Each structure stands twice: as C-alpha cells, then as structure tokens.
Amino acid sequence: MTETWNLDSLDNIGGHKTEKIGEPKLEKTSKGDSVIFDGIGSGLIVHSNPLRNAEAITIEIIFNPANSSSPNNIEQRFVHFQNLKNENSRILIELRLTKDNQWFLDTFIKSDDAALTLYAEKYPHPLDQWHHVALVYENGIMKHFVNQVEEMSGNVNYVPIEAADTSIGMRINKVSWFKGAIKTLRVSDKALSPSEFLYL
C-alpha cells in the first residue's frame, strides 16, 4: 500500500486533519501548492501513521530547504514518525546546514534497543533548490538517497511503528524547526528502487 500526502492544505493532509503549530503558510511554488515553514516555530502534526505495520518501508519527501543565518536552524528534523506510547519507536528525516550554506541528510531509526543514524556529512547539497530524499528499509538494511542517489546504508533491526502521529516541519515535541517548503510526503510499504521513486 502507498499513501501520498500532498501538502496542499493546512487543515487536511491525505484525508487526515492536521494540528497547526505557529504559522505555516500555503503558497504556490514552481512545484505547485506547498507548505512554507519559517524555521522559527511553525509546523504541522498529522494524527495518522502512514507507516502502519509495514515491515518494509520507503519514505519519500519532495522539499526545498531555505538558506538561514540562524544558529537555531542548523539541525532541522523536518519529518518525524513517533509511536504515541513508546518514545523509543520512531523514525526521523533530518537535515544539517553547513558553514558554507549547504545542507546534508541525516536519517534515524530508533526501534526499542536498536538504533541507526545515517549522517551524510560527506554529501552536501545546495540550498534554495528542490530536492527528493528517500529512506528505504527492508530485511534489516536501512538506506537513504538524495535525488535518486544512494548516499549511506547500515544495519538496524526495525520493528513496525504502531499508533503513531506524524510531524512535518519540526520534531514532534516542537523543536528543531525546518525552514523552507515541503511539497509531498509519500510512504510505501515496500522497499522501492530509485527508478520507482517520485519524479522530482
């Protein structure tokens, strides 16, 4: 099963009601309607878990991270799936800003006693451009991709996340704010290959 959330509303995403934090804005961009986050205190919480009980997953995001001079924007946890009853059951898609005004991807799976971070500091990318990122997991192997190119992989024992909420533009506890635009979040219950990813 695949669930695609186009961020073309502030009140309803993918058929699920949202909780607005701060003042995210809906704007038309070169990619169509997208939600703009200010990097200060805006975000969305979707009371739904598109991961469900999937044992293999692909998480894709089409987004445009913005330049920022604020030290508060160095670490931006812009998509977060969190089990409501177990803080040790979560997945985060993050970025880090560099001193030369670029960004790199940081992905994280925490599954009870197992955890893995893929911190791709050797793979910087330009800000203020549209990008596609993907986290793929299957059979104990986690990988992440930027613009269809695999950057890092590793081993982690993932247990499917149940009864979760999803935050967009921030960590679910309302820190690590994202600055920029997010167009689409898609979750599939299988490990997709780059040729099957969303078209940027």
Buried (B, 14 or more C-beta within 10 A) or exposed (E): EEBEBBBBEBEEBBEBEBEEBBEBEEEEEEBEBBBBBBBEBBBBBBEBBBBBEBEBBBBBBBBBBBBBEEEBBBBBBBBBBBBBEBEEBBBBBBBBBBEEEBBBBBBBBBBEEBEBBBBBEEBBBEBEEBBBBBBBBBEEBBBBBBBBEEBBEBEBEBBBBBEBBBBBBBBBEEEBBBBBBBBBBBBBBBBBEEEEBBEE
